[in-house]
């Protein structure tokens, strides 16, 4: 099946996002002395601020985020969806994307997503491994 991504038609295999990400151990340094509930509240607040920042910076294109960091807003929405599933809550992809984008994904795309330049597409192709997962930096 073919899908449109960043202004290019790709096969589903080519646009597969990275697999589920393990949670980082953030109980380091000063956070090591915090109780789990307090640390969770702080981490959740940091996540909400990141989401708010990305909503304000709609000029930052997902393809640039993928090329530079190996993740984008769609990855974040999938991680949110996975966390909901881990908590026993069913969350469909469109609902998870709306949480991260702050609106319907298709509406965000229409308002903010630009066609990728040849340079962006080349960088994206280089960042992707043969099986569609993001290649890790050397």
C-alpha positions as CSV (number, residue, x, y, z in Angstrom):
1,X,0.0,0.0,0.0
2,X,1.3,3.5,-0.8
3,X,0.9,6.5,1.5
4,X,1.8,10.2,1.2
5,X,4.5,11.4,3.7
6,X,6.3,14.7,3.6
7,X,5.0,15.3,0.0
8,X,6.3,12.0,-1.4
9,X,4.5,8.8,-2.1
10,X,6.1,5.9,-0.2
11,X,5.2,2.4,0.6
12,X,4.0,1.6,4.1
13,X,7.2,-0.3,4.8
14,X,9.2,2.8,3.9
15,X,7.4,5.0,6.4
16,X,7.3,2.6,9.4
17,X,8.2,4.5,12.6
18,X,10.7,3.2,15.0
19,X,9.5,0.4,17.3
20,X,8.3,1.0,20.9
21,X,10.8,3.0,22.9
22,X,11.9,1.9,26.3
23,X,11.4,4.4,29.1
24,X,14.5,6.2,30.2
25,X,15.5,5.9,33.8
26,X,15.2,9.5,35.0
27,X,15.8,8.7,38.7
28,X,19.3,10.1,38.4
29,X,21.1,13.0,40.2
30,X,18.6,15.2,42.1
31,X,15.7,13.1,40.8
32,X,17.1,10.0,42.5
33,X,15.9,11.4,45.9
34,X,12.3,12.1,44.7
35,X,9.5,9.7,45.4
36,X,8.0,8.1,42.3
37,X,4.8,10.1,42.4
38,X,6.6,13.4,42.6
39,X,9.0,12.4,39.8
40,X,6.0,11.3,37.6
41,X,4.3,14.7,38.2
42,X,7.5,16.5,37.2
43,X,8.1,14.3,34.1
44,X,4.4,14.7,33.0
45,X,4.8,18.5,33.4
46,X,7.9,18.5,31.2
47,X,6.1,16.4,28.6
48,X,3.2,18.9,28.6
49,X,5.6,21.8,28.1
50,X,7.3,19.9,25.2
51,X,3.9,19.4,23.6
52,X,3.0,23.0,24.1
53,X,6.3,24.1,22.6
54,X,5.8,21.9,19.5
55,X,2.2,23.2,19.1
56,X,3.5,26.8,19.1
57,X,6.3,25.9,16.7
58,X,4.1,24.5,13.9
59,X,6.8,26.0,11.5
60,X,9.1,23.1,12.6
61,X,8.3,20.4,10.1
62,X,8.1,16.7,11.2
63,X,10.5,15.7,8.5
64,X,13.2,18.0,10.0
65,X,12.5,16.6,13.4
66,X,12.9,13.1,12.0
67,X,16.1,14.0,10.2
68,X,17.7,15.7,13.2
69,X,16.3,13.7,16.1
70,X,14.8,10.4,14.8
71,X,11.4,11.3,16.1
72,X,8.5,13.7,15.3
73,X,5.1,14.6,16.6
74,X,3.6,11.4,15.2
75,X,6.2,9.4,17.2
76,X,5.2,11.3,20.3
77,X,1.6,10.6,19.7
78,X,2.3,6.9,19.2
79,X,4.3,6.8,22.5
80,X,1.3,8.5,24.2
81,X,-0.9,5.8,22.7
82,X,1.4,3.1,23.9
83,X,1.5,4.6,27.4
84,X,-2.3,4.7,27.5
85,X,-2.4,1.0,26.4
86,X,0.1,0.2,29.2
87,X,-2.3,1.8,31.6
88,X,-5.2,-0.3,30.2
89,X,-6.8,2.4,28.2
90,X,-7.6,2.0,24.5
91,X,-6.6,5.2,22.6
92,X,-7.0,5.3,18.8
93,X,-4.3,6.9,16.7
94,X,-6.4,9.9,15.6
95,X,-7.2,10.7,19.2
96,X,-3.5,10.4,20.3
97,X,-2.4,12.6,17.4
98,X,-5.0,15.3,18.4
99,X,-3.6,15.3,21.9
100,X,-0.1,16.1,20.6
101,X,-1.0,18.3,17.7
102,X,-3.7,20.2,19.6
103,X,-6.1,19.6,16.7
104,X,-7.2,17.1,14.2
105,X,-4.0,15.8,12.4
106,X,-5.4,16.3,8.9
107,X,-6.3,19.9,9.8
108,X,-2.8,20.4,11.2
109,X,-1.3,19.0,8.0
110,X,-3.4,21.3,5.8
111,X,-2.5,24.3,7.8
112,X,1.1,23.7,8.5
113,X,2.8,20.9,6.6
114,X,4.8,21.9,3.6
115,X,6.0,19.6,0.8
116,X,9.5,18.3,1.6
117,X,12.3,19.7,-0.4
118,X,14.6,17.4,-2.3
119,X,17.3,18.0,0.3
120,X,14.9,17.1,3.2
121,X,13.8,13.9,1.3
122,X,17.4,12.9,0.7
123,X,18.3,13.4,4.4
124,X,15.2,11.4,5.4
125,X,16.1,8.6,3.0
126,X,19.6,8.6,4.5
127,X,18.3,8.5,8.0
128,X,16.1,5.5,7.3
129,X,17.5,2.0,7.4
130,X,16.5,-0.6,4.8
131,X,13.7,-2.1,6.9
132,X,12.1,1.3,7.5
133,X,13.3,1.9,11.0
134,X,15.2,5.0,11.8
135,X,19.0,4.4,11.6
136,X,20.9,5.3,14.7
137,X,23.8,7.8,14.3
138,X,27.2,6.2,13.9
